[in-house]
Amino acid sequence: MRSPKMSRRDHLRLLGTGATALAGSAAGVLPVSGQTHGEPTAPESPEVIADRERRMKWWHAARFGMFIHWGLYSVIGQHEWAMEVEGIPVAQYEQLAKHFKPQPHAARAWAKLAKRAGQKYMVMTTKHHEGFCNFETKLTNYCAPKQGPGRDLVAEYVEAARAEGLRVGFYYSLMDWHHPDGARCATDEAARVRFVEYTHGLIRELMTQYGKIDVLWYDVSWPLTPEGWESEKMNKMVFELQPDIIVNNRNGLPGDFATPEQHITAPSEAGRAWETCMTMNDSWGYQKADDNWKSTKTIVRNLITCAHETGNYLLNIGPKPDGSIPEESVRVLTEVGEWMDKNGPTIYDSDRITAQDSYYANYTRRGNTLYMHVYFWPGETLAANWVPFFNPQSVVAIGGLQAKVLSAKLYASGTPVKFEQGDEYVRFMGLPVSTPDQPATVLAIECDQEPVVDHNDVRKYRKREGVGI
Protein backbone atom coordinates (compact mmCIF):
# COMPACT_ATOMS: atom_id res chain seq x y z
CA MET A 1 0.00 0.00 0.00
CA ARG A 2 1.14 3.62 0.24
CA SER A 3 1.67 6.56 2.55
CA PRO A 4 -1.58 8.46 3.17
CA LYS A 5 0.20 11.70 2.33
CA MET A 6 0.42 10.66 -1.32
CA SER A 7 -2.08 8.57 -3.21
CA ARG A 8 -0.88 5.44 -4.96
CA ARG A 9 -2.00 7.01 -8.22
CA ASP A 10 0.14 10.09 -7.59
CA HIS A 11 3.02 7.95 -6.35
CA LEU A 12 3.01 5.80 -9.45
CA ARG A 13 2.63 8.82 -11.66
CA LEU A 14 5.90 10.11 -10.26
CA LEU A 15 7.52 6.70 -10.49
CA GLY A 16 6.21 6.28 -14.01
CA THR A 17 7.74 9.43 -15.47
CA GLY A 18 10.87 7.48 -16.30
CA ALA A 19 8.84 4.76 -17.96
CA THR A 20 6.64 6.85 -20.22
CA ALA A 21 8.11 5.17 -23.25
CA LEU A 22 7.00 1.83 -21.88
CA ALA A 23 3.47 2.88 -21.08
CA GLY A 24 1.41 3.05 -24.22
CA SER A 25 4.04 1.43 -26.45
CA ALA A 26 2.23 -1.90 -26.50
CA ALA A 27 -1.39 -3.00 -26.46
CA GLY A 28 -2.73 -3.72 -23.02
CA VAL A 29 -0.30 -1.38 -21.24
CA LEU A 30 -1.46 0.76 -18.34
CA PRO A 31 -0.92 4.53 -18.54
CA VAL A 32 1.72 5.99 -16.23
CA SER A 33 -0.91 6.66 -13.56
CA GLY A 34 -0.19 3.06 -12.57
CA GLN A 35 -3.59 1.89 -11.41
CA THR A 36 -7.07 1.51 -12.79
CA HIS A 37 -9.96 0.99 -10.42
CA GLY A 38 -12.72 -0.61 -12.43
CA GLU A 39 -16.17 0.94 -12.08
CA PRO A 40 -19.45 -0.24 -13.61
CA THR A 41 -20.13 1.22 -17.05
CA ALA A 42 -23.19 -0.75 -18.18
CA PRO A 43 -26.36 -2.08 -16.53
CA GLU A 44 -26.13 -5.59 -15.14
CA SER A 45 -28.67 -8.37 -15.53
CA PRO A 46 -31.02 -9.22 -12.65
CA GLU A 47 -29.28 -12.59 -12.35
CA VAL A 48 -25.85 -10.97 -11.88
CA ILE A 49 -27.24 -8.52 -9.33
CA ALA A 50 -29.01 -11.28 -7.39
CA ASP A 51 -25.88 -13.44 -7.28
CA ARG A 52 -23.78 -10.53 -6.00
CA GLU A 53 -26.36 -9.79 -3.30
CA ARG A 54 -26.21 -13.44 -2.24
CA ARG A 55 -22.42 -13.52 -2.10
CA MET A 56 -22.10 -10.17 -0.32
CA LYS A 57 -24.81 -10.50 2.30
CA TRP A 58 -22.35 -11.44 5.07
CA TRP A 59 -19.93 -8.70 4.00
CA HIS A 60 -22.53 -5.93 4.19
CA ALA A 61 -23.50 -7.11 7.66
CA ALA A 62 -19.86 -7.31 8.82
CA ARG A 63 -18.95 -3.62 8.35
CA PHE A 64 -15.52 -3.97 10.05
CA GLY A 65 -12.46 -5.97 8.99
CA MET A 66 -8.73 -6.27 9.67
CA PHE A 67 -6.09 -5.71 6.97
CA ILE A 68 -2.63 -7.23 7.53
CA HIS A 69 0.50 -6.08 5.67
CA TRP A 70 3.39 -8.42 6.37
CA GLY A 71 6.37 -9.49 4.32
CA LEU A 72 10.10 -9.03 3.78
CA TYR A 73 9.68 -5.27 4.12
CA SER A 74 8.75 -5.89 7.76
CA VAL A 75 12.38 -6.94 8.39
CA ILE A 76 13.58 -3.51 7.22
CA GLY A 77 10.95 -1.74 9.29
CA GLN A 78 10.74 1.26 6.94
CA HIS A 79 7.40 0.91 5.16
CA GLU A 80 6.35 -1.64 2.55
CA TRP A 81 7.50 0.50 -0.43
CA ALA A 82 11.13 0.56 0.74
CA MET A 83 12.38 -1.69 -2.08
CA GLU A 84 11.28 0.80 -4.72
CA VAL A 85 11.39 4.22 -3.11
CA GLU A 86 14.87 3.57 -1.71
CA GLY A 87 16.07 1.85 -4.89
CA ILE A 88 17.31 -1.30 -3.15
CA PRO A 89 18.89 -3.66 -5.74
CA VAL A 90 16.87 -6.84 -6.30
CA ALA A 91 19.82 -9.15 -5.59
CA GLN A 92 20.35 -7.47 -2.21
CA TYR A 93 16.68 -7.29 -1.29
CA GLU A 94 16.35 -11.03 -1.97
CA GLN A 95 18.68 -11.71 0.95
CA LEU A 96 15.89 -10.68 3.32
CA ALA A 97 14.03 -13.86 2.39
CA LYS A 98 16.61 -15.95 4.27
CA HIS A 99 16.33 -13.80 7.37
CA PHE A 100 12.57 -13.44 7.58
CA LYS A 101 11.95 -15.90 10.41
CA PRO A 102 8.69 -15.14 12.22
CA GLN A 103 7.58 -16.99 15.30
CA PRO A 104 5.25 -19.96 14.68
CA HIS A 105 1.54 -19.21 14.39
CA ALA A 106 1.90 -15.46 14.88
CA ALA A 107 -1.44 -15.08 13.07
CA ARG A 108 -3.30 -16.53 16.05
CA ALA A 109 -2.67 -13.29 17.97
CA TRP A 110 -3.88 -11.26 14.95
CA ALA A 111 -7.12 -13.21 14.76
CA LYS A 112 -7.75 -13.01 18.49
CA LEU A 113 -7.21 -9.25 18.39
CA ALA A 114 -9.50 -8.89 15.37
CA LYS A 115 -12.26 -10.75 17.17
CA ARG A 116 -11.70 -8.71 20.33
CA ALA A 117 -11.95 -5.49 18.29
CA GLY A 118 -15.29 -6.53 16.80
CA GLN A 119 -13.88 -7.16 13.32
CA LYS A 120 -15.65 -9.86 11.33
CA TYR A 121 -13.17 -10.64 8.57
CA MET A 122 -9.47 -10.45 7.78
CA VAL A 123 -7.47 -9.75 4.62
CA MET A 124 -3.76 -10.69 4.55
CA THR A 125 -1.06 -9.87 2.02
CA THR A 126 -0.27 -13.15 0.27
CA LYS A 127 2.12 -11.34 -2.12
CA HIS A 128 2.89 -7.64 -1.97
CA HIS A 129 4.66 -5.52 -4.59
CA GLU A 130 8.05 -6.94 -3.52
CA GLY A 131 7.07 -10.24 -5.18
CA PHE A 132 7.70 -12.53 -2.19
CA CYS A 133 4.98 -15.15 -1.72
CA ASN A 134 3.88 -15.85 1.84
CA PHE A 135 2.36 -19.13 0.65
CA GLU A 136 3.31 -22.51 -0.79
CA THR A 137 3.80 -22.32 -4.55
CA LYS A 138 5.24 -24.55 -7.23
CA LEU A 139 5.99 -21.55 -9.47
CA THR A 140 8.92 -19.95 -7.59
CA ASN A 141 11.25 -20.65 -4.68
CA TYR A 142 10.85 -17.00 -3.63
CA CYS A 143 8.24 -18.03 -1.09
CA ALA A 144 7.93 -18.56 2.65
CA PRO A 145 8.12 -22.39 2.74
CA LYS A 146 11.37 -22.43 0.76
CA GLN A 147 13.04 -19.48 2.50
CA GLY A 148 13.52 -18.21 6.05
CA PRO A 149 10.08 -18.99 7.48
CA GLY A 150 10.29 -22.61 6.31
CA ARG A 151 6.51 -22.95 6.28
CA ASP A 152 3.32 -21.66 4.67
CA LEU A 153 2.44 -18.41 6.44
CA VAL A 154 -0.86 -18.06 4.59
CA ALA A 155 -1.93 -21.50 5.83
CA GLU A 156 -1.22 -20.40 9.41
CA TYR A 157 -3.27 -17.25 8.86
CA VAL A 158 -6.21 -19.18 7.40
CA GLU A 159 -6.18 -21.61 10.33
CA ALA A 160 -6.06 -18.74 12.84
CA ALA A 161 -8.90 -16.75 11.25
CA ARG A 162 -11.19 -19.77 11.05
CA ALA A 163 -10.43 -20.72 14.65
CA GLU A 164 -11.90 -17.35 15.72
CA GLY A 165 -14.91 -17.63 13.40
CA LEU A 166 -13.67 -14.87 11.07
CA ARG A 167 -14.04 -14.71 7.30
CA VAL A 168 -10.84 -15.16 5.26
CA GLY A 169 -9.56 -12.72 2.65
CA PHE A 170 -6.44 -12.74 0.46
CA TYR A 171 -4.66 -9.59 -0.76
CA TYR A 172 -2.68 -10.10 -3.98
CA SER A 173 -0.54 -7.47 -5.72
CA LEU A 174 -0.51 -7.75 -9.49
CA MET A 175 2.49 -5.43 -9.68
CA ASP A 176 5.72 -7.33 -8.99
CA TRP A 177 9.09 -5.62 -8.52
CA HIS A 178 10.98 -8.93 -8.34
CA HIS A 179 9.82 -10.98 -11.32
CA PRO A 180 12.07 -10.43 -14.38
CA ASP A 181 9.00 -9.89 -16.59
CA GLY A 182 7.27 -7.58 -14.10
CA ALA A 183 8.14 -4.41 -16.06
CA ARG A 184 9.21 -5.60 -19.51
CA CYS A 185 5.81 -7.23 -19.99
CA ALA A 186 4.72 -3.72 -20.99
CA THR A 187 6.77 -3.78 -24.22
CA ASP A 188 7.54 -7.45 -24.85
CA GLU A 189 4.57 -9.64 -25.74
CA ALA A 190 6.38 -12.88 -24.94
CA ALA A 191 7.22 -11.47 -21.51
CA ARG A 192 3.59 -10.40 -21.03
CA VAL A 193 2.36 -13.90 -21.81
CA ARG A 194 4.85 -15.46 -19.38
CA PHE A 195 4.10 -12.99 -16.60
CA VAL A 196 0.33 -13.23 -16.96
CA GLU A 197 0.56 -17.03 -16.94
CA TYR A 198 2.67 -16.80 -13.75
CA THR A 199 0.19 -14.39 -12.15
CA HIS A 200 -2.86 -16.48 -13.03
CA GLY A 201 -1.01 -19.55 -11.78
CA LEU A 202 -0.30 -18.01 -8.37
CA ILE A 203 -3.91 -16.89 -8.03
CA ARG A 204 -5.08 -20.38 -8.98
CA GLU A 205 -2.93 -21.83 -6.18
CA LEU A 206 -4.42 -19.38 -3.69
CA MET A 207 -7.91 -20.33 -4.79
CA THR A 208 -7.32 -24.10 -4.52
CA GLN A 209 -5.00 -24.73 -1.55
CA TYR A 210 -6.91 -23.34 1.44
CA GLY A 211 -10.54 -24.31 1.20
CA LYS A 212 -13.25 -21.66 0.97
CA ILE A 213 -11.91 -18.11 0.56
CA ASP A 214 -14.28 -15.21 1.18
CA VAL A 215 -12.50 -12.18 -0.34
CA LEU A 216 -9.89 -11.66 -3.07
CA TRP A 217 -8.36 -8.19 -2.77
CA TYR A 218 -6.34 -7.29 -5.88
CA ASP A 219 -3.92 -4.37 -5.81
CA VAL A 220 -1.86 -2.18 -8.19
CA SER A 221 -2.32 -3.30 -11.77
CA TRP A 222 0.81 -1.58 -13.17
CA PRO A 223 1.99 -1.91 -15.91
CA LEU A 224 -0.90 -3.56 -17.79
CA THR A 225 -4.51 -2.76 -18.54
CA PRO A 226 -7.30 -5.23 -17.76
CA GLU A 227 -6.89 -6.53 -21.31
CA GLY A 228 -3.17 -7.01 -20.77
CA TRP A 229 -3.73 -8.85 -17.50
CA GLU A 230 -6.56 -10.86 -19.09
CA SER A 231 -8.60 -9.83 -16.09
CA GLU A 232 -11.88 -11.21 -17.44
CA LYS A 233 -10.26 -14.64 -17.72
CA MET A 234 -8.66 -14.14 -14.30
CA ASN A 235 -11.98 -13.42 -12.58
CA LYS A 236 -13.74 -16.22 -14.47
CA MET A 237 -11.18 -18.68 -13.09
CA VAL A 238 -11.56 -17.27 -9.57
CA PHE A 239 -15.35 -17.61 -9.58
CA GLU A 240 -15.22 -21.11 -11.06
CA LEU A 241 -12.93 -22.17 -8.21
CA GLN A 242 -14.61 -20.09 -5.47
CA PRO A 243 -18.29 -19.52 -6.40
CA ASP A 244 -19.07 -17.61 -3.19
CA ILE A 245 -16.05 -15.30 -3.18
CA ILE A 246 -16.23 -11.51 -3.54
CA VAL A 247 -13.54 -9.54 -5.41
CA ASN A 248 -12.58 -5.88 -5.46
CA ASN A 249 -12.03 -3.53 -8.39
CA ARG A 250 -8.24 -3.28 -8.54
CA ASN A 251 -7.55 -5.60 -11.45
CA GLY A 252 -9.24 -2.99 -13.62
CA LEU A 253 -12.68 -4.60 -13.64
CA PRO A 254 -15.61 -3.30 -11.55
CA GLY A 255 -15.61 -6.33 -9.28
CA ASP A 256 -18.04 -6.44 -6.39
CA PHE A 257 -16.95 -3.36 -4.45
CA ALA A 258 -15.02 -0.11 -4.73
CA THR A 259 -11.92 0.57 -2.62
CA PRO A 260 -11.34 4.16 -1.47
CA GLU A 261 -7.99 4.28 0.32
CA GLN A 262 -7.14 6.45 3.34
CA HIS A 263 -10.35 8.44 2.94
CA ILE A 264 -14.03 7.74 3.51
CA THR A 265 -15.87 8.49 0.28
CA ALA A 266 -18.86 6.54 -0.93
CA PRO A 267 -18.98 5.99 -4.71
CA SER A 268 -21.16 8.34 -6.72
CA GLU A 269 -23.03 5.40 -8.22
CA ALA A 270 -26.11 4.67 -6.12
CA GLY A 271 -26.00 1.28 -4.44
CA ARG A 272 -22.35 0.57 -5.27
CA ALA A 273 -20.74 -1.45 -2.48
CA TRP A 274 -17.54 0.02 -1.06
CA GLU A 275 -14.89 -0.45 1.58
CA THR A 276 -12.47 2.15 2.92
CA CYS A 277 -9.06 0.70 3.75
CA MET A 278 -6.98 2.71 6.19
CA THR A 279 -3.82 2.56 8.26
CA MET A 280 -3.68 2.98 12.05
CA ASN A 281 -0.64 5.25 11.70
CA ASP A 282 0.84 6.48 8.39
CA SER A 283 2.24 3.14 7.21
CA TRP A 284 0.82 -0.14 5.92
CA GLY A 285 3.85 -2.34 6.55
CA TYR A 286 5.77 -2.20 9.83
CA GLN A 287 7.50 1.17 10.18
CA LYS A 288 9.33 1.26 13.48
CA ALA A 289 9.67 5.05 13.53
CA ASP A 290 6.05 5.86 12.66
CA ASP A 291 4.36 7.01 15.86
CA ASN A 292 1.52 8.97 14.27
CA TRP A 293 -1.17 6.67 15.65
CA LYS A 294 -4.86 7.34 15.22
CA SER A 295 -6.76 7.60 18.48
CA THR A 296 -9.48 5.21 19.54
CA LYS A 297 -11.96 8.07 19.10
CA THR A 298 -10.85 8.67 15.50
CA ILE A 299 -11.15 5.00 14.59
CA VAL A 300 -14.60 4.64 16.16
CA ARG A 301 -15.75 7.81 14.38
CA ASN A 302 -14.41 6.47 11.08
CA LEU A 303 -16.23 3.18 11.62
CA ILE A 304 -19.49 5.01 12.37
CA THR A 305 -19.04 7.18 9.28
CA CYS A 306 -18.53 4.11 7.08
CA ALA A 307 -21.61 2.44 8.54
CA HIS A 308 -23.60 5.67 8.10
CA GLU A 309 -22.78 5.50 4.38
CA THR A 310 -23.39 1.70 4.30
CA GLY A 311 -19.73 1.05 3.61
CA ASN A 312 -17.13 -1.17 5.29
CA TYR A 313 -13.99 -0.20 7.21
CA LEU A 314 -10.87 -2.32 6.62
CA LEU A 315 -8.35 -1.24 9.25
CA ASN A 316 -4.71 -2.24 8.89
CA ILE A 317 -2.09 -3.63 11.23
CA GLY A 318 1.57 -3.99 10.22
CA PRO A 319 3.09 -6.82 12.29
CA LYS A 320 6.77 -6.75 13.22
CA PRO A 321 9.12 -9.18 11.43
CA ASP A 322 8.55 -11.80 14.14
CA GLY A 323 4.81 -11.48 13.59
CA SER A 324 4.03 -9.69 16.84
CA ILE A 325 1.63 -6.75 16.71
CA PRO A 326 2.87 -3.24 17.57
CA GLU A 327 1.78 -2.42 21.11
CA GLU A 328 -0.15 0.71 20.15
CA SER A 329 -2.22 -1.27 17.63
CA VAL A 330 -3.12 -3.73 20.37
CA ARG A 331 -4.08 -0.98 22.82
CA VAL A 332 -6.25 0.97 20.39
CA LEU A 333 -8.00 -2.06 18.90
CA THR A 334 -8.70 -3.41 22.38
CA GLU A 335 -10.37 -0.10 23.28
CA VAL A 336 -12.34 -0.15 20.04
CA GLY A 337 -13.47 -3.64 20.95
CA GLU A 338 -14.67 -2.51 24.36
CA TRP A 339 -16.89 0.07 22.64
CA MET A 340 -18.08 -2.47 20.07
CA ASP A 341 -18.99 -4.97 22.80
CA LYS A 342 -21.62 -2.50 23.97
CA ASN A 343 -22.56 -0.79 20.72
CA GLY A 344 -21.74 -3.23 17.90
CA PRO A 345 -25.37 -3.89 16.90
CA THR A 346 -25.71 -0.20 15.97
CA ILE A 347 -22.95 -0.77 13.37
CA TYR A 348 -23.37 -4.32 12.06
CA ASP A 349 -25.95 -4.92 9.34
CA SER A 350 -27.06 -1.28 9.48
CA ASP A 351 -29.47 -0.08 6.82
CA ARG A 352 -29.04 2.68 4.29
CA ILE A 353 -29.95 6.00 5.89
CA THR A 354 -30.80 9.47 4.65
CA ALA A 355 -29.35 11.62 7.40
CA GLN A 356 -26.90 14.49 7.54
CA ASP A 357 -24.40 14.24 10.33
CA SER A 358 -24.15 17.11 12.78
CA TYR A 359 -21.12 18.87 14.21
CA TYR A 360 -21.09 16.60 17.23
CA ALA A 361 -22.84 13.39 16.16
CA ASN A 362 -23.53 10.96 13.33
CA TYR A 363 -26.27 8.43 12.62
CA THR A 364 -26.88 4.82 11.67
CA ARG A 365 -30.20 3.01 11.28
CA ARG A 366 -31.84 -0.39 11.53
CA GLY A 367 -35.45 -0.42 10.44
CA ASN A 368 -37.28 2.47 12.12
CA THR A 369 -34.68 2.83 14.86
CA LEU A 370 -32.31 5.77 14.52
CA TYR A 371 -28.99 5.47 16.33
CA MET A 372 -27.46 8.80 17.22
CA HIS A 373 -23.72 8.48 17.91
CA VAL A 374 -22.71 11.49 20.00
CA TYR A 375 -18.96 12.19 19.80
CA PHE A 376 -18.91 15.42 21.79
CA TRP A 377 -21.18 15.15 24.81
CA PRO A 378 -22.83 18.55 25.51
CA GLY A 379 -22.86 18.39 29.32
CA GLU A 380 -23.87 21.60 31.01
CA THR A 381 -24.08 24.94 29.20
CA LEU A 382 -24.39 28.51 30.48
CA ALA A 383 -27.05 29.03 27.82
CA ALA A 384 -29.45 27.02 29.99
CA ASN A 385 -29.73 30.10 32.26
CA TRP A 386 -31.56 32.00 29.55
CA VAL A 387 -32.67 29.49 26.88
CA PRO A 388 -35.36 27.00 27.98
CA PHE A 389 -34.39 24.74 25.06
CA PHE A 390 -31.37 23.55 27.09
CA ASN A 391 -33.36 22.53 30.18
CA PRO A 392 -33.37 20.22 31.97
CA GLN A 393 -29.68 19.65 31.37
CA SER A 394 -28.03 17.89 29.67
CA VAL A 395 -29.78 18.16 26.31
CA VAL A 396 -28.97 16.42 23.02
CA ALA A 397 -31.07 17.59 20.07
CA ILE A 398 -31.72 16.80 16.43
CA GLY A 399 -32.96 19.41 13.99
CA GLY A 400 -34.90 18.29 10.92
CA LEU A 401 -35.90 14.76 11.98
CA GLN A 402 -38.67 13.68 9.61
CA ALA A 403 -40.38 11.06 11.74
CA LYS A 404 -42.32 10.92 14.98
CA VAL A 405 -40.28 9.71 17.94
CA LEU A 406 -42.00 6.95 19.92
CA SER A 407 -39.31 6.27 22.52
CA ALA A 408 -35.64 6.83 23.26
CA LYS A 409 -32.96 5.27 25.45
CA LEU A 410 -29.25 5.23 26.04
CA TYR A 411 -28.33 2.22 23.94
CA ALA A 412 -25.55 0.69 26.05
CA SER A 413 -27.37 0.84 29.39
CA GLY A 414 -30.97 0.72 28.17
CA THR A 415 -31.82 3.73 30.38
CA PRO A 416 -34.98 5.48 29.09
CA VAL A 417 -34.54 9.08 27.95
CA LYS A 418 -37.17 11.82 28.16
CA PHE A 419 -37.82 13.76 24.97
CA GLU A 420 -39.86 16.58 23.53
CA GLN A 421 -40.58 16.92 19.82
CA GLY A 422 -41.43 20.17 18.08
CA ASP A 423 -41.95 21.05 14.44
CA GLU A 424 -38.25 21.46 13.69
CA TYR A 425 -36.53 19.57 16.48
CA VAL A 426 -36.55 16.78 19.00
CA ARG A 427 -34.85 17.31 22.37
CA PHE A 428 -33.56 14.50 24.56
CA MET A 429 -33.49 15.92 28.07
CA GLY A 430 -32.19 15.28 31.55
CA LEU A 431 -29.20 13.33 30.31
CA PRO A 432 -26.08 12.79 32.44
CA VAL A 433 -23.73 15.75 32.68
CA SER A 434 -20.72 13.57 31.91
CA THR A 435 -20.62 11.39 28.82
CA PRO A 436 -21.99 7.94 29.64
CA ASP A 437 -19.73 6.17 27.15
CA GLN A 438 -16.43 6.81 25.42
CA PRO A 439 -15.49 7.51 22.67
CA ALA A 440 -19.12 7.93 21.58
CA THR A 441 -22.46 7.59 23.36
CA VAL A 442 -25.33 6.09 21.39
CA LEU A 443 -28.98 7.06 21.72
CA ALA A 444 -31.47 4.53 20.31
CA ILE A 445 -34.47 6.47 18.98
CA GLU A 446 -37.52 4.44 17.94
CA CYS A 447 -39.60 6.19 15.27
CA ASP A 448 -42.99 5.62 13.66
CA GLN A 449 -41.41 5.29 10.20
CA GLU A 450 -38.03 5.21 8.52
CA PRO A 451 -36.20 8.20 10.01
CA VAL A 452 -34.73 10.92 7.79
CA VAL A 453 -32.60 13.77 9.13
CA ASP A 454 -32.44 16.91 6.99
CA HIS A 455 -31.06 19.97 8.75
CA ASN A 456 -31.89 22.10 5.71
CA ASP A 457 -35.57 21.74 6.60
CA VAL A 458 -34.87 23.75 9.73
CA ARG A 459 -33.27 26.48 7.64
CA LYS A 460 -36.17 26.58 5.21
CA TYR A 461 -39.24 26.08 7.39
CA ARG A 462 -38.50 27.24 10.94
CA LYS A 463 -40.77 29.97 12.30
CA ARG A 464 -39.04 33.36 12.12
CA GLU A 465 -39.86 36.47 14.12
CA GLY A 466 -39.13 40.12 13.43
CA VAL A 467 -36.00 41.66 11.96
CA GLY A 468 -34.95 42.86 15.36
CA ILE A 469 -35.50 41.49 18.88
C-alpha positions, 0 to 999 in steps of 0.5 A: 500500500502507500503513505496516506500523504500521497495517493498510490495514483500520484506515487506511481505517476511520479515513479512512471515518469521514467517509464513513459516510453514503456506505457502506451508502447504496447497494447494492453499497457497501463498509462503511467498513472499506474492503477485503474480501479474498475467501475461499472459502465453498463447495466447488469442483468437481474441474475448478476445482481441477485448473485452478487447480493447473495455472495455479499450479504455477510460482507454488508452485515460485517462492516468492520475488517482487519487488513494485515501487511506483512512481508520481507519489508517488515524486516527492514521496518521502513514501510512496505514501499522501501524496495522501490522508493529507496532503490534497493537492488533486487539481488540485495533485497532477496537476501531478506528472504533468508532472514525473515523468520517469524515466530510460529503461528503469529497469526493466532494473535492477529485473529484473536485481536480482530475478534476482540476489536469486533472485526468480522473478517481479515485480509492478509497480504499473500504477495505484496509488490516486492514479489515474495509469496507468503504461501506454498507455490510450485511456481517460484522458490521466492516463497515462505516455505522455501526461505527463512520462514520454512513454512506456509504463512498463509496456511497459518493465517487461514487456520487462525482466522477460522479458529476465531470464526472470522471470514478469510480474505487474500490480498494479492498485488498484481504489480511485482518488482521482483519478477524479471517480466514484471516491467518488460511485460509492458513492451515485450509480448512474450514477456507479457504472456509469461508474466500473466501465466505466472500471475494467473497460476499463483492466483489459482494456487491461492484459490485451490489450496486453502478451502473456501476463501471469502475475499480476493483483494487485488492491488496495483495493476501496473503496468498492464490494462485489464486486457493485458492482464486478461482480467476477465479470464482471471476473474472467471477462473476465480469464480469457477474455483470459489463460487461464493467469493467476492472480489474488489475492483483493482484488477481494472474490472468493476468487481463487487466493491469499490476501494477508497484508500485512506479516505471515507468516500462513498462511490457516486453510483447509487447502491455501489458497495464500497470499503475504505481501507486505512492505516492505524498510523501512516504506514501499511507495513511495519514502520518502526519510527512511525508514531503517528497513531490514530486515536481510539476516538478517531477509529470509532468515528471512522467506523461510524461514518462508514456504517452511516454511508453503508460502507465497510472499514478495513483497518490495517495492522503492520506486524513486526518481522517476528509477527508480533503486533505493535503495542499501540495497535493492540491498545487501540483495537482493544479499546475499540473492541470494548466500545463495540462490545456494547454498541456493535449492533448499531454498526453491524448490518445497518441499513441505508440511511438518509441523514446528515451528520451534525457537528457533534454526532452521526447516525446509523439506522436499523429499520425504524430505529435511529442510532445517534452516535454522540462524539462530543457530549454537551454536558452543562451549558451557560445558555441554559440560564436564559434558553429554555431549550437547554433545560433540563440539562443535559440536552442532546437535540436533532434538527430536521428529523422527519419522523415521529419519535416513539421512545428513546434510550441510552443504547448501552445501558438501556436507560430510558430518555425523556424527549420533547418533539417540536416542528423542527426539532426533537430534544432528549433531556435530563441526560447525564452531565458527563458522557456515559460512554467513550469515545461515543455515546449512542442514543437509540431512537424508535420512530414511527417510520423510517427516520430521515434527518435533513437539517436544511428543513430547519433552515427553510421552514422554521418559524421566524420572528421580526428583523430585530429582537 
